[in-house]
Amino acid sequence: MQAFLSELPAVNAVFNGITAACLLAGFWAIKSGRRTLHRALMLSAFTCGAIFLAGYLVHTFTSGNTRFAGQGGWRHAYLALLFSHMILAVVVLPLILRTLYLAWFGHYDRHRRIAVWTWPMWVYVSITGVLVYLMLFRLPPDWLGAAAVARLP
């Protein structure tokens, strides 16, 4: 079980990345008039996002929060990215649900009006989620500073 939990952040980042790719492709699809493809991509984005959220909650509740090891400019950049990511993640979730609800029941005019707000926030949250993972788990230790390197396992 511990091996599964240790790999969960990487799996979560993959699902976040797939979500972002589906969102970008879905935007292209709707702009190209491919509504069926757009719908499939948006539902795929929602599914991958839901799987990410479940994995994130499992990891957080079983392993706790992971502290960023960097200092100085890296720490400031990480915290700015993390806080903007967290705030928009909370804001965008009800928007995603509302946007999907409107499309599902054929209220396309209202769907479009809310989607222009939902889509960019959702893309930002998905991409910054991958960046937060990279900064927490994959940033080379020598970039973090000598004091941070000494604290790493």
N, C-alpha and C positions, 0 to 999 in steps of 0.2 A: 504494500500500500504506500509506503514511504517513497518508493521509486516512482510510482504514478504521480504522487503529489509534487515531487521535485520536477517532473516534466510538464506539469500542468500549465505553468506560465508560458512555456513555449507553444504548447497546443493552443492556448487562449490567444496568443499573438497571431498564430496562423489563422484562426477563425476571424479575428479582427481584420486581418489583411484581406481575407476572402470577402468579408463584408464590404470593405472599401472598394475592392475591385468590382463587385456586383453593383454597387451604387454608381460607380463611374460608368460602367457598361450600360446600366439601366438608364442613365441620363442620356447617353448617346442613342440608345434604342428609342426613347420617346421622342427625341429631337429628329430622328430619322423616320418617324411615323410607324415604328414597329411596336405596336401596343401589346401584342401577345408576348413578345420577347421582353419588353419592359416589365410587364406584370410578373413573368417568371423570375427575372433578375431581382426585382424588388422583394418578392417572396423569399428568394434565396438569401438575399441580404438580411431580411428579418430573421430567417431561420438560423443563419450563421451567427447573427448578433445575439439571438436567444441562447444558443449553445455557448457562446463566449461568456455571456452573463452568468449562466449556470456554473460554468467552470471557474469563473472569477470568484463567485460566492463560495463555492466549495473550497477553493484554495485559501481564500481569506479567512473563512471560519475554521479551517483545520490547521493552517500554518501561520496565521496572523499576517501583519503587514511586513513588507520588506523595506528596510531602510536603505536610502541611497547613500553610497559610500563616498561620493565625491565631495569636494570642498570648493570654496571660492566661486568662480564664474560658472563652473559646471553645476554646482548646487543651486545657484540662482536660476540658471536656465532650466534645470530639471523641475524646480518648484513652480516656476511660471508655467511651464508646459503642463505639469500635473494639475495645478489648480484650475487652469482654464479647461482642461480635459474633464475634470470632475464636475465642475459647475455645469458645463454644457451637457454632460452625460445625464445629469439629473433633469435638466430642462428639456432635453430632446426626447426622452422616453415617452412622455404623454403625447408629444407632438407626433412621434412615429405611429403610435397606436391610433391616434385620431386620423392621420393622413391615410393609413391603410384602411381604416374603417370606412372613410368616405369613398375611397376607390372601390372597395369591395362591394358597397351597396350602390355604386353607379352615380354618385354625386361628384361628377368629374370637375365641374366648375369650382366647387368648394375645395375639392382635393388639390387642384392646381394652386389655388390661393394659399393654402397652408404648406404645400410641398416646396414652394420657393423659399420658405423659412426652414422647414424640416431638413431638406436634402443637404444644404451646405453644413449645417450643424452636425448632422449624422456622419457625413464624410470626414469632417474635422475630428470628431470623437473617435472614429474608427482608425484614422491615420495616426492621431496622437497616442492612441492606445498602443499601437505597435512601437512608436517612438519611446514611450515610457518603458515598455518591456526592454527594448534595446539598451536604454540608458541604465536600467536597473540590473540587468542580467548579462549583457554582452559588451558593455563599454570596456575597452582595454584598461586594466588597472593602472598602467603607467600614465594614462590620461587624467586619472582622478587626483593625483597628487601623492606625495610620499606618505603623509599621515593616513590617507585612506588605504593605501596599499598595505600598510602595516596592520590594519584592522581586518582585511579580507582573510577568509579561512584558507 
